[in-house]
Amino acid sequence: MFSNSADEYLKVHHRGRTEADVTVWGDTSGYTYTFTRQPNDTTDIDVVVVREGKNLKGWVLGFVLRTIGRPVLETAFQNSVKAIEAREYGVRAAKIA
């Protein structure tokens, strides 16, 4: 589902019925998702990504992802949302605004 994350780099800390706590980067890295249900029965998703590298390579990669890598991350996120919707509802997701 998360095509840009190799399984061997993911560490699952908690897995619930509708959520999971998974890390890839340094201790203070993470994703914060805010879901807001809209009156038209859709959901707005706001995501804040914090990436703290564990070493020089990680710091450089974090800088690249914050700058020129942002469009790639946005596309990957949209594809993940579509995969989740398809798995949950069995249909192709509508265009994400």
N, C-alpha and C positions, 0 to 999 in steps of 0.2 A: 504494500500500500504506500509506503514511503520510499520511493525508488532511489532517492539519493542518499539513503542511510543504510549502510551495510549492517546486517544483523549482528556481526561480531563486535560492533562499536556501540550497540544499544544495551543499556542496563535498565531492566524493569524493576522499579522500587515498589510499585503498588499497581495492582490491576483490579479494577472494579467492574461492575456490570456495564457502566456507561462512560468510564474514564480510566486513564492509566497515567502513572507518573514514570516517565522514561528520560534518562539522561544520555548525552553523547559527549558533551564538552566538559569544561571545568565546573567546579562546585557551584558558582553563582550564575551559571548559564541556565537558560531555560526559555520556555515559551509561555506566554500568558494569553489565553483566549477569552474573549468576552463575547457571549452570544446574546443578541437582542432580538426577541421575537417581534415581528412587524404586524400591523393590522391586516395586511394582505396574506397572512399565513406563510410568510417567508421569514428567514432569519438572517440578520446582518451579523457578520463575523469580523471582529477586530482582533488582530494578533500583534503582540509585541514580542520581538525576539531579542534576547540578550545572549551574546556568545563571548565567553571569556576563554581564551586559549590556555592550555596547560603549559605550553612552551613557546619558543620563538615561532616555530612553524604554525602553531595554533593562533598566535596573535596576528601573524601576517595573513593567514587565511580568513580570520575574522574581519580584518580590515577590508580585504578584497570583497568579501560577501556583503559588507555594509555599503560598499560603494558600487562598483561595476556589477557585482553579482546580484543586486536586488531584483532586477527583472526576472532572472532565472529562478530565484526563490519564490517570487510571486506566482510564476507559472507552475512551479512544483506544488505550491500550496493549493492552487486552484485544482490541479489534477488530483491531489489527495482528497479534496472535498468531493469532487465528482466520483471518485472511487468509493468513498464512504456512502454517498447517496445511492450509487448503483447497487452496492452490496445490501444496503438497508431496504431500498424500495424497488430494486430490480429494474430500474429505468435509467436512461442517460440523464444526467443533470442538466438543468437549464443553464443558460449563460449566467455567469457570476458577475454581478455589477460591482 
